[in-house]
Amino acid sequence: MKTNESPIMMVLADGFEEIEMSAPLDILRRLGMNVRTAALKQPMVTGAHGLSVQADSLLSEVDFRQLGGVILPGGPASWVLKETEEVLTLVREMDAAGKLVAAICAAPMVLAEAGILRGRKVTCYPAPDVRQAVLDAGGELQEAPAVTDGMLITGRGPAAALEFGYAIANLLEGKQSMASVQEGMCYPPYKF
């Protein structure tokens, strides 16, 4: 990992969407980026489909001032994250500091609750309640797998997890680094 880099914190709660956690985490770590995971209550967190992972730390142990950004996987955990003041504070602080804020699937609801979406391009899971939360917060919905608006990156859902991870890689490490990782991962997958 790049030792001189502020860590990017991925926040996990029970019910997180596994592929939305693992795809961006894998892509960014392939680039040597310092990406850490933090859980809300206990280090062992269980995803929406039964995969349990051991988080690197608890969010309460993290000094937000030391972070380079935040990533929020979606899934049913999104409803927990949007009701957790510590997560909302983290999102607001990262956004105010001009650092990475990334959320996929239903997790853009957290960004809506944090009040950082007004006038910004965003995508999200197409469920009516998720879309409405984004619209009510002033977000400009885009129909795309991943959307970048400055330091804000959003992803549509599980099938967009790779595009979401690549968008983060492109923003933080540049197109050449992202393309190198894509090539090593045989992306796009059906190019022969």
C-alpha positions as MATLAB code, in Angstrom:
seq = 'MKTNESPIMMVLADGFEEIEMSAPLDILRRLGMNVRTAALKQPMVTGAHGLSVQADSLLSEVDFRQLGGVILPGGPASWVLKETEEVLTLVREMDAAGKLVAAICAAPMVLAEAGILRGRKVTCYPAPDVRQAVLDAGGELQEAPAVTDGMLITGRGPAAALEFGYAIANLLEGKQSMASVQEGMCYPPYKF';
ca = [
       0.000    0.000    0.000;
       1.025    3.576   -0.534;
       2.200    4.616    2.896;
       2.091    8.384    2.322;
      -1.569    8.348    1.393;
      -4.489    9.168    3.675;
      -6.688    6.100    3.989;
     -10.025    5.855    2.246;
     -12.606    4.500    4.703;
     -15.256    2.035    3.568;
     -18.084    1.948    6.112;
     -19.899   -1.358    6.642;
     -23.096   -2.213    8.476;
     -24.953   -5.519    8.616;
     -26.814   -5.995    5.344;
     -24.174   -4.374    3.098;
     -24.207   -5.521   -0.523;
     -21.150   -7.787   -0.788;
     -20.130   -7.113   -4.391;
     -20.443   -3.361   -3.817;
     -17.906   -3.712   -1.025;
     -15.531   -6.200   -2.606;
     -15.263   -4.862   -6.187;
     -14.148   -1.296   -5.344;
     -11.998   -2.536   -2.450;
     -10.229   -4.999   -4.755;
      -9.735   -2.469   -7.562;
      -8.303    0.207   -5.279;
      -6.027   -2.204   -3.443;
      -4.698   -3.477   -6.790;
      -3.570    0.118   -7.297;
      -1.809    0.012   -3.930;
      -4.254    2.422   -2.342;
      -4.777    2.493    1.406;
      -8.422    1.435    1.736;
      -9.658    0.407    5.169;
     -12.988   -0.918    6.411;
     -14.860    0.279    9.476;
     -17.903   -1.277   11.129;
     -20.481    0.517   13.225;
     -20.902   -1.700   16.299;
     -18.765   -4.840   16.139;
     -15.847   -5.793   13.891;
     -17.618   -8.785   12.319;
     -20.200   -7.588    9.794;
     -22.562   -9.786    7.759;
     -23.615   -8.840    4.250;
     -27.058   -9.052    2.675;
     -26.307  -12.520    1.285;
     -24.615  -14.064    4.308;
     -20.939  -13.234    3.693;
     -19.285  -12.170    6.948;
     -16.199   -9.974    6.981;
     -13.938   -8.699    9.728;
     -13.674   -4.907    9.518;
     -10.303   -3.290   10.110;
     -11.724   -1.108   12.881;
     -14.839    0.373   14.404;
     -15.921    3.724   13.000;
     -15.822    5.186   16.514;
     -12.043    4.530   16.566;
     -11.352    6.452   13.352;
      -9.966    9.997   13.289;
     -11.912   11.513   10.393;
      -9.273   14.238    9.955;
      -6.774   11.603    8.812;
      -8.985   10.225    6.028;
      -8.768   10.836    2.305;
     -12.409    9.948    1.675;
     -15.310    7.612    2.333;
     -16.994    4.820    0.361;
     -20.460    3.511    1.246;
     -21.589    0.162   -0.182;
     -25.364   -0.127   -0.510;
     -27.887   -2.855    0.192;
     -30.207   -2.998    3.219;
     -27.353   -1.533    5.311;
     -28.075    1.824    3.650;
     -31.095    2.359    5.890;
     -28.898    1.810    8.955;
     -26.157    4.120    7.653;
     -28.570    6.965    6.934;
     -29.834    6.808   10.527;
     -26.318    6.862   12.040;
     -25.229   10.385   12.935;
     -21.545    9.406   12.981;
     -21.799    8.303    9.320;
     -23.629   11.500    8.351;
     -20.930   13.551   10.076;
     -18.199   11.642    8.220;
     -19.911   12.244    4.862;
     -20.378   15.950    5.585;
     -16.763   16.377    6.732;
     -15.310   14.589    3.694;
     -17.501   16.614    1.332;
     -16.694   19.941    3.043;
     -12.970   19.143    2.823;
     -13.196   18.351   -0.913;
     -12.339   14.701   -0.362;
     -13.800   11.601   -1.999;
     -17.401   10.758   -1.137;
     -18.639    7.622   -2.926;
     -21.890    5.689   -2.506;
     -23.547    2.963   -4.545;
     -26.994    1.362   -4.850;
     -29.263    2.573   -2.013;
     -26.389    4.326   -0.183;
     -26.892    7.640   -2.021;
     -29.819    7.971    0.432;
     -27.139    8.515    3.069;
     -25.740   11.393    1.008;
     -29.265   12.768    0.681;
     -29.749   12.576    4.452;
     -26.369   14.288    4.947;
     -27.566   17.153    2.756;
     -24.763   17.122    0.169;
     -26.644   16.344   -3.068;
     -28.289   19.660   -4.037;
     -27.441   20.470   -7.665;
     -25.142   17.477   -8.096;
     -25.326   14.708  -10.664;
     -25.983   11.333   -9.068;
     -27.183    7.833   -9.826;
     -28.722    5.309   -7.449;
     -30.683    2.094   -7.164;
     -33.926    2.503   -9.128;
     -36.285    1.687   -6.218;
     -38.897    4.467   -5.845;
     -38.008    5.327   -2.234;
     -34.285    5.593   -2.985;
     -34.841    7.704   -6.111;
     -37.277    9.961   -4.248;
     -34.825   10.542   -1.401;
     -32.181   11.633   -3.915;
     -34.618   13.890   -5.776;
     -35.993   15.415   -2.555;
     -32.404   16.278   -1.564;
     -31.887   18.158   -4.833;
     -29.830   15.528   -6.623;
     -29.916   15.454  -10.423;
     -30.587   11.808  -11.296;
     -28.606   10.273  -14.149;
     -29.297    6.885  -15.716;
     -25.757    5.489  -15.748;
     -23.800    2.712  -14.009;
     -21.534    5.252  -12.289;
     -21.580    9.043  -12.147;
     -18.754   11.372  -11.148;
     -19.501   14.952  -10.107;
     -16.311   16.518   -8.766;
     -15.207   14.411   -5.795;
     -18.650   12.767   -5.534;
     -19.066    9.343   -7.145;
     -22.266    7.324   -7.141;
     -23.116    3.905   -8.552;
     -26.433    2.422   -9.647;
     -26.384   -1.029   -8.047;
     -24.686   -4.427   -7.722;
     -24.127   -4.927  -11.473;
     -22.345   -1.557  -11.588;
     -19.883   -2.395   -8.797;
     -16.921   -2.668  -11.194;
     -17.762    0.587  -12.997;
     -18.161    2.260   -9.600;
     -14.732    0.988   -8.501;
     -13.144    2.033  -11.799;
     -14.695    5.518  -11.503;
     -13.101    5.901   -8.066;
      -9.771    4.617   -9.421;
      -9.945    7.033  -12.358;
     -10.666   10.001  -10.076;
      -7.970    9.213   -7.517;
      -5.243    7.610   -9.619;
      -5.917    8.714  -13.196;
      -7.038    7.101  -16.414;
      -3.746    5.325  -17.144;
      -3.660    3.565  -13.763;
      -7.335    2.663  -14.055;
      -6.827    1.256  -17.572;
      -3.882   -0.819  -16.367;
      -6.017   -2.390  -13.636;
      -8.873   -2.972  -16.092;
      -6.504   -4.777  -18.452;
      -5.159   -6.952  -15.636;
      -8.731   -7.843  -14.657;
      -9.701   -8.699  -18.278;
     -12.200   -5.841  -18.432;
     -14.347   -5.554  -20.432;
     -14.975   -9.244  -19.757;
     -16.257  -10.224  -23.211;
     -13.550   -8.732  -25.388;
     -11.848  -11.531  -27.332;
];
